[in-house]
Amino acid sequence: MSSISLLISPFGVESIDARLDPERDTRVNAYRLVHEQQGPGSDVRWFFFAKADLSKPEAMTRAQQWYETSRHPDWPGFRH
């Protein structure tokens, strides 16, 4: 299974083709995990990390906007 992490901030979204470990990866020090999901029939697990000052709804809206411009083929859609 592969993993994709999205780092979501007020200034943009960064996609990283790996699962980030907040305890080991300094890139996520100021982020928190707000959502985790795998698309139906997919072997890709998505991790959504947001800056502490973003609410989960704000972060998910920014992630959706990122998808609308990137059209990533493994996008899981959202199940809340």
Residue pairs with C-beta under 8 A, 6 or more apart in sequence:
1 43
1 44
1 45
2 17
2 43
2 44
2 45
3 17
3 18
3 19
3 44
3 45
3 46
3 47
4 15
4 16
4 17
4 18
4 44
4 45
4 46
4 47
4 72
4 74
5 15
5 16
5 18
5 19
5 20
5 28
5 46
5 47
5 48
5 49
6 13
6 14
6 15
6 16
6 46
6 47
6 48
6 49
6 63
6 66
7 13
7 14
7 16
7 20
7 27
7 28
7 31
7 49
8 31
8 34
8 48
8 49
8 50
8 51
8 54
8 59
8 62
8 63
8 66
9 50
9 51
9 54
10 51
10 53
10 54
12 66
13 62
13 63
13 65
13 66
15 66
15 70
15 72
16 27
19 45
19 47
20 27
20 28
20 47
20 49
21 28
22 28
22 29
22 31
22 32
22 33
22 49
28 49
30 51
30 52
31 49
31 50
31 51
31 52
32 49
32 50
32 52
33 47
33 48
33 49
34 48
34 49
34 50
34 56
34 59
34 60
35 46
35 47
35 48
35 56
35 59
35 60
35 63
35 78
36 45
36 46
36 47
36 48
37 45
37 46
37 48
37 76
37 78
37 79
38 44
38 45
38 46
38 76
39 46
39 74
39 75
39 76
39 77
42 74
42 76
44 74
44 76
46 74
46 75
46 76
48 59
48 60
48 63
50 56
50 58
50 59
51 59
54 62
60 78
64 78
67 75
